[in-house]
Amino acid sequence: MMTKQKKRKKIRNQPPPLLLENEAYYYTQLRAALRNESIHGASEALKKVRKCNPQAELKEEQLRLHLMRSTARIKAKDFPSALQDLEKVQLLEPEDIRFFQGMARYFLDSDQLQQGLEWFQIRFYQDQLPKDAAIYCLKFLILLKQWPQLETLVQNQKSQFWAADLHWVRGILHLRAGEQAEAIESFAKTKKSGQWMHQAPAWNAWIKLRQHHPRTFSAINGLPESEIKKHLGSKACLIFPDSHWNYRFILPNTKENTYYKLLDELETKEWSRAADILPKLEKNKYILSLDPQIVGRIYRLAGWQAWSEYQNINKAVFFWRKALAKSPDDLPFRISLAILLGENPLHFELAIFHETEVLLRKKAKQQPATFSVAQLQYNLAELKALEAGVQYCNDKPRKAKQCCIAAEKVAPESPYVLASLVSLYHGEREPKKIMPYLERLFEQNKKDPSIYCDLKDIYQQLNEASKLSRLRSQYGEFFGDHVHSEHELNILFGYTLQAKDPGLLQFLLEKKIRPSAPNHFILELGNCFYELFSNLDGSDDHKKERNIKKFVLPGMIECLLKEHRENLPLQAKLMELVTCGLVKVKLTGIANLLSSFEKRLMLQTNNFEAHHSYVIIQILQNVSNKQLAS
């Protein structure tokens, strides 16, 4: 017979019955599991989403799950199972670059280099290999040291590779021939080629140079270190996801070289590789001889990278714990961690909040001149508010509410306290209680689009039309007074598109930006209109047409066509609107544009631009004929 305590525990661990049938709830679980690289969690969540909605479109999620499984099985040396997962990826998306990266990793780690070369070459010569993946043919040839075949392929098939890949291979060939100055020149060209996802390349030369001078990084062939770094800067060292290629044939695995690999990874901001190297240093205890502050900084940076780029909070907290062990009295770092975990409650790390509170009280006793009683209470209240988010995520809504109420009494205007109260009442589905806190948050930070969007949604739910109009006015007034550069304007457009609010765009165009704005501001705003309306629901075509006619002003279109004739993509969008009849342009304006484009066509030497001008001329002639006929 089940005891009361066990029964209570079982009930507490079960999700509410409403959530069991809620597809959105399980989809959120699925995204969180994929973000945290939890294969079991993602697999279970995927099954539940499928159970709720068998018709759900989950192609990308399935793809990522199979890729995660294949990577884990390759690391565990379970190669047959990894190959099965990669075959499933191929069925879902046969031309996805991640599939080819997975296959390359499979052949490399299973020591099937010759089979890998044959597999890639078959697809290469049958034109079944995307240009992004063609580099793997070259890499397998380098690993197998088939230099004549490599040189022939680079010379005869260079149109099938990116320029950066070719420069990289030429740099490797120069290194092999001992021509280090030419190698540096080749690697420097990868920086100018523009194919950023393929610019690993200078990395290998940098390792080779450091292999010769691992301690002093002195000059090679008369080039000083500053000159070498100028050619091989960190921007040129964006490395493939499978960057372990770069060590296979250049650097031996010694303690000292492992440490230099780590420094290189940190310099080039390849934090995930640095995270893989750290355990090796810990295992051979080489890291114990280093300065604890340096080690703490390495762990801290690895944690930030795991969170900011890979959204892997578990790995991030793992590294931050190690960083805190190296510098336990680092209060600013602890506070920044508490803020991060409070605003993104994806990890159940309550201990950090309690440790930060203890350290804060300790610092206040040691430095009474710096920490007044009021300041200490205010900081502790903000910590409580941040802790509330994690408590709520831990399925403890009562404790979360207690934390919020206690924090509100001490620091009612703190943005962290207000945000935690908004989250609390949002979970309880009480929009009337949310509204005053969101209004105070908006007053404190009018530049935050997420606050604007949330407040707009609350006003729409409660049918507060006058408040919604005033909100748009305040938001537009604020940006109209503060937008002074193209960068700021682009940020504003991003916010407006995120808000999906045509009324705000109309306000900005007609009242704040258009009268005194330069032409390129108006151009960007017109482009923003086009993107917004073209992404609206296609089921309501009449509404979309009416909005475009109302908001995209014909005078603005003509102004853009005259002032920005060099902007071909924009002209194509505007011509599409003109051709569809959604925007009327005067016949005289069309005749003027037609003659100018015909002149341009005669002068252009670039085939793409000439073709583009010809297409525009055809569109203009069709529109002109229609208007004459009518």
Buried (B, 14 or more C-beta within 10 A) or exposed (E): EEEEEEEEEEEEEEEEEEEEEBBEBBBEBBBBBBBBBBBEBBBBBBEBBBEBBEEBEBEEBBBBBBBBBBBBBBEEEBBEBBBBBBEBBBEBBEEBBBBBBBBBBBBBBBEBBEEBBEBBBEBBEEEEBBBBBBBBBBBBBBBBEBBEEBBEBBEEEEEBBBBBBBBBBBBBBBBEEEBBEBBBBBBBBBBEBEBEEBBBBBBBBBBBBBEEEBEEBEBBEEBEBEEBBEBBBBEBBBBBBBBBBBBEEBBEEEEEBBBBBBBBBBBBBBBBBBBBBBEBBEEEEBBEEEEEEEBBBBBBBBBBBBBEEBBBBBBBBBBBBBBBEBBEEBEEBBBBBBBBBBEBBBBEBBEBBEBBBEBBBEBBEEEEEEBEEEEBBBBBBBBBBBBBBBBBBEEBBEBBBBBBEBBBEBBEEBBBBBBBBBBBBBEEEEBEBBBEBBBBBBEEEBBBBEBBBBBBBBBEEBEBEEBBEEBBBBBBBBBBEEBEEEEEBEBBBEBBBEBEBBBBBBBBBEEBBBEEBEEBBBBBBBBBBBEBBEEBEEEEEEEBBEBBBEBBBBEBBBBBBEBBBEBBEBBEBBBBBBBEEBBEBEEEBBEBBBEBBEEBBEEBEEEEBBEBBBBBBEBBEEBBEEEEEE
